[in-house]
Amino acid sequence: MMDIAEVARRTGVPASTLRYYEKKGLIAPLTEPGARRRFAPQVFEQLALIALGQAGGLSLDEIQAMLSPGGQPNIDRRALAAKADEIDATIAQLRAMSRGLRHAAKCPAPSHAQCPTFQRLLKAAAAGALSRQRGRRPGADLSG
């Protein structure tokens, strides 16, 4: 068993964050409340799962829902597939935006106001800003 300071030192996760994760039910010490927190070696795997989930864009509540009371993964495959789809859509949007910006940077038109690709980029950006205000995803085509 390791105390909270040792877990924090070995993982780089601050003790305050470990206490917060404990409060949220993401990790659990082996000791009774009020005693110095001591954790089993499995806490490293649990913290790795939390970090992986966060890197994948999952909230702590979503991650907590995918952990059993003992801290073992209880993965909701549909939720992961939906998150992967969301990431893929974001990647597609970013790639399209990158292509549009690169085109605008090299566009041979005398003015960007005369460039059809740049005009599509502006319209798509405006549509995206409006749909975000309404809580929707922009679906504009930025390729060109």
C-alpha positions in Angstrom: 0.0 0.0 0.0 1.1 3.6 -0.7 0.0 6.8 1.0 -1.4 9.6 -1.0 1.9 11.5 -1.1 3.6 8.5 -2.8 0.8 8.1 -5.3 1.0 11.8 -6.1 4.8 11.7 -6.4 4.8 8.6 -8.7 2.0 9.7 -11.0 2.4 13.5 -11.0 -1.2 13.8 -10.1 -1.5 16.4 -7.2 -2.8 15.1 -3.9 -5.7 17.6 -4.1 -6.7 16.0 -7.4 -6.5 12.5 -5.9 -8.8 13.7 -3.1 -11.2 15.1 -5.6 -11.2 11.8 -7.6 -11.9 10.0 -4.3 -14.8 12.4 -3.6 -16.2 11.7 -7.1 -15.9 8.0 -6.6 -13.3 7.5 -9.3 -10.7 6.0 -6.9 -11.0 4.6 -3.3 -8.4 4.4 -0.6 -8.1 1.2 1.4 -8.2 3.0 4.7 -11.1 4.1 6.8 -12.3 7.7 6.6 -10.3 10.0 8.8 -7.2 7.8 8.6 -4.2 8.7 6.3 -5.2 7.7 2.8 -3.4 4.6 1.5 -4.0 3.1 -1.9 -3.5 -0.3 -3.5 -1.2 -0.5 -6.5 -4.3 -0.8 -8.8 -4.7 2.9 -8.3 -2.1 3.5 -11.0 -4.3 1.6 -13.6 -7.4 3.5 -12.4 -5.5 6.9 -12.8 -4.3 5.8 -16.2 -8.0 5.0 -17.2 -9.0 8.4 -15.9 -6.3 10.2 -17.9 -7.1 8.2 -21.0 -10.8 9.0 -20.7 -10.0 12.7 -20.2 -7.6 12.7 -23.2 -10.5 11.2 -25.2 -12.8 14.1 -24.2 -14.8 12.2 -21.6 -16.0 14.1 -18.6 -15.2 12.8 -15.1 -18.9 11.9 -14.7 -18.7 9.8 -17.9 -15.6 8.2 -16.8 -17.1 7.4 -13.3 -20.0 5.8 -15.0 -17.6 3.4 -16.8 -15.9 2.3 -13.5 -17.4 -0.4 -11.3 -17.4 0.2 -7.5 -14.2 -1.7 -7.3 -12.5 0.6 -9.8 -12.5 -2.0 -12.6 -13.5 -0.8 -16.1 -17.2 -1.3 -17.0 -17.0 0.3 -20.5 -20.1 1.6 -22.3 -19.1 0.7 -25.8 -21.8 2.8 -27.4 -20.7 5.8 -25.5 -17.1 5.2 -26.6 -18.3 4.8 -30.2 -20.3 8.0 -30.0 -17.3 9.9 -28.6 -15.1 8.5 -31.4 -17.6 9.7 -34.0 -17.6 13.1 -32.3 -13.8 13.2 -32.5 -13.8 12.1 -36.1 -16.3 14.9 -37.0 -14.1 17.5 -35.2 -11.1 16.2 -37.1 -12.9 16.4 -40.4 -13.9 20.0 -39.6 -10.4 21.0 -38.6 -8.9 19.4 -41.8 -11.5 21.3 -43.9 -10.7 24.5 -42.1 -6.9 23.9 -42.6 -7.4 23.3 -46.3 -9.5 26.5 -46.6 -7.0 28.6 -44.7 -4.1 27.3 -46.8 -6.0 28.0 -49.9 -6.8 31.6 -48.7 -3.1 32.1 -47.9 -2.1 31.1 -51.4 -5.2 32.3 -53.4 -4.2 34.0 -56.7 -7.4 36.2 -56.7 -6.5 39.9 -56.5 -8.7 40.1 -53.3 -10.0 37.5 -51.0 -13.4 39.0 -51.5 -13.2 37.7 -55.1 -12.1 34.2 -54.1 -15.0 31.7 -54.2 -13.2 29.3 -51.9 -12.5 32.0 -49.3 -16.2 33.1 -49.6 -17.3 29.5 -48.8 -14.9 29.5 -45.9 -16.4 32.7 -44.5 -20.0 31.4 -45.0 -19.1 28.1 -43.3 -17.4 29.9 -40.4 -20.5 32.1 -39.9 -22.8 29.1 -40.1 -20.7 27.3 -37.5 -20.8 30.3 -35.2 -24.5 30.5 -35.5 -25.1 26.8 -35.0 -22.8 26.8 -31.9 -24.9 29.6 -30.5 -28.0 27.5 -31.0 -26.3 24.4 -29.6 -25.9 22.6 -32.9 -22.9 21.3 -34.8 -21.9 23.1 -37.9 -22.1 20.9 -41.0 -20.8 23.2 -43.6 -18.5 22.0 -46.4 -15.2 23.9 -46.2 -13.3 22.0 -48.8 -12.1 23.7 -51.9 
